[in-house]
Amino acid sequence: MDEAEDPPDPQQEPGENDDADDDWADICDHCGAEIGDNPNALLMLVRDSSAIHIGHSERDGKRVVQACCPDHAAALRAEYAARPWRRRELWAGKVYWAIDQRGGTAKLPQICADTGLSPWQVHLGVLYHDWRLVCARHRIRVARLRAGIDRAG
């Protein structure tokens, strides 16, 4: 193995393309166009309450996006600026990350220690997550009813 190469990932399935993530790194977040060596490409940091950065809590709530041109950068900036900032969404992401890191089960003091959140913030994060699930299930049910699909379908 060349010294510059990363060691193989023991979790990776045989035959998986370990460069697959790199394919996504070179596209415009607005239009999906390949960026490649485009000299007009721009990287921007935007506020996004759904962005969680494991091990770097100071970056939580911030997302790096890229655009193929200044017009698409402006469109992305406007899109993220119009998206509501929800503290509870950020807290929900942190809570569920902490639970996942502990194998799917964690006690409140552990979650607070892992996330830096107060017990009240943990509670509100869980409520926000559950509310989002209820809303998603409702949207699916309404769509199925509108399409004439019954439960058996």
C-alpha positions as CSV (number, residue, x, y, z in Angstrom):
1,M,0.0,0.0,0.0
2,D,1.3,3.5,-0.9
3,E,2.1,5.6,2.2
4,A,-0.3,8.3,1.1
5,E,-3.3,5.9,0.9
6,D,-5.7,5.5,3.8
7,P,-5.8,2.0,5.4
8,P,-8.7,-0.1,4.4
9,D,-11.9,0.3,6.4
10,P,-12.6,-2.9,8.3
11,Q,-16.4,-2.1,8.3
12,Q,-16.5,-1.7,4.5
13,E,-18.1,-4.5,2.5
14,P,-15.9,-6.2,-0.1
15,G,-16.2,-4.5,-3.5
16,E,-17.6,-1.3,-2.1
17,N,-16.3,1.8,-3.7
18,D,-14.4,3.6,-1.0
19,D,-14.3,6.8,-3.1
20,A,-18.1,6.9,-3.4
21,D,-18.3,9.8,-0.9
22,D,-15.9,11.8,-3.0
23,D,-18.3,11.7,-5.9
24,W,-20.8,13.8,-3.8
25,A,-18.1,16.2,-2.8
26,D,-17.8,17.7,-6.3
27,I,-21.4,18.7,-7.1
28,C,-23.3,22.0,-6.7
29,D,-25.7,21.8,-3.7
30,H,-28.2,23.8,-5.7
31,C,-28.3,22.2,-9.2
32,G,-26.2,19.0,-8.8
33,A,-23.8,20.0,-11.6
34,E,-20.3,18.6,-11.4
35,I,-17.9,21.2,-10.1
36,G,-14.5,19.7,-10.9
37,D,-12.0,22.4,-11.4
38,N,-14.6,25.1,-11.9
39,P,-12.9,28.4,-11.0
40,N,-16.3,30.0,-10.2
41,A,-17.1,27.4,-7.6
42,L,-17.7,28.7,-4.1
43,L,-17.8,27.2,-0.6
44,M,-20.0,28.8,2.0
45,L,-20.8,28.3,5.6
46,V,-24.6,28.5,6.3
47,R,-26.7,28.2,9.5
48,D,-28.6,24.9,9.6
49,S,-30.1,23.6,12.9
50,S,-30.1,20.1,11.5
51,A,-26.3,20.0,11.1
52,I,-24.5,18.0,13.8
53,H,-20.7,17.6,13.7
54,I,-19.6,14.6,15.8
55,G,-16.8,15.5,18.2
56,H,-16.9,19.2,17.2
57,S,-19.9,20.7,19.0
58,E,-18.6,24.2,18.2
59,R,-19.5,23.5,14.6
60,D,-23.0,22.2,15.3
61,G,-25.7,24.3,13.6
62,K,-23.4,25.2,10.7
63,R,-23.2,23.5,7.3
64,V,-20.7,23.8,4.5
65,V,-22.4,24.0,1.1
66,Q,-20.9,24.5,-2.4
67,A,-22.1,26.2,-5.5
68,C,-21.0,26.0,-9.1
69,C,-21.4,29.8,-9.6
70,P,-22.2,33.0,-7.7
71,D,-25.9,32.8,-8.8
72,H,-26.3,29.4,-7.3
73,A,-24.4,30.5,-4.2
74,A,-26.9,33.4,-3.8
75,A,-29.8,30.9,-4.2
76,L,-28.4,28.6,-1.6
77,R,-27.7,31.4,0.8
78,A,-31.4,32.6,0.4
79,E,-32.7,29.0,0.8
80,Y,-30.8,28.5,4.1
81,A,-31.7,32.0,5.3
82,A,-35.4,31.3,4.8
83,R,-35.2,28.0,6.6
84,P,-36.3,28.5,10.2
85,W,-33.6,28.0,12.9
86,R,-34.9,25.5,15.5
87,R,-32.9,25.0,18.6
88,R,-34.9,21.9,19.4
89,E,-33.9,20.4,16.1
90,L,-30.3,20.9,17.0
91,W,-30.9,19.4,20.4
92,A,-32.7,16.4,18.9
93,G,-29.8,15.7,16.6
94,K,-27.4,15.8,19.5
95,V,-29.6,13.6,21.8
96,Y,-30.0,10.9,19.2
97,W,-26.3,11.0,18.3
98,A,-25.5,10.5,22.0
99,I,-27.9,7.6,22.3
100,D,-26.6,5.9,19.2
101,Q,-23.0,6.3,20.5
102,R,-24.0,4.3,23.6
103,G,-25.5,1.4,21.6
104,G,-29.1,2.7,21.5
105,T,-29.6,3.1,25.3
106,A,-28.5,5.9,27.5
107,K,-29.5,7.5,30.8
108,L,-30.3,11.2,31.1
109,P,-27.1,12.1,33.0
110,Q,-25.0,10.3,30.3
111,I,-26.8,12.1,27.5
112,C,-26.3,15.5,29.2
113,A,-22.6,14.7,29.7
114,D,-22.1,13.6,26.1
115,T,-24.0,16.5,24.5
116,G,-23.5,19.4,26.9
117,L,-27.3,19.9,27.0
118,S,-29.4,20.4,30.2
119,P,-32.0,17.8,31.1
120,W,-34.7,20.2,29.9
121,Q,-33.0,20.6,26.5
122,V,-32.7,16.9,26.2
123,H,-36.4,16.5,26.9
124,L,-37.3,19.2,24.4
125,G,-35.1,17.6,21.8
126,V,-36.8,14.3,22.2
127,L,-40.3,15.9,22.0
128,Y,-39.2,17.7,18.8
129,H,-38.0,14.5,17.2
130,D,-41.2,12.6,18.2
131,W,-43.3,15.5,16.8
132,R,-41.4,15.4,13.5
133,L,-42.2,11.6,13.3
134,V,-45.9,12.2,13.9
135,C,-45.9,14.9,11.2
136,A,-44.1,12.7,8.7
137,R,-46.6,9.8,9.4
138,H,-49.5,12.1,8.9
139,R,-48.2,13.4,5.6
140,I,-47.7,9.8,4.4
141,R,-51.2,8.8,5.5
142,V,-52.7,11.9,3.7
143,A,-50.8,11.2,0.6
144,R,-51.9,7.5,0.6
145,L,-55.5,8.5,1.1
146,R,-55.3,11.1,-1.7
147,A,-53.8,8.4,-4.0
148,G,-56.6,6.0,-3.0
149,I,-54.2,3.5,-1.4
150,D,-55.6,1.6,1.5
151,R,-53.6,0.1,4.4
152,A,-53.3,-3.3,2.6
153,G,-51.9,-1.6,-0.6
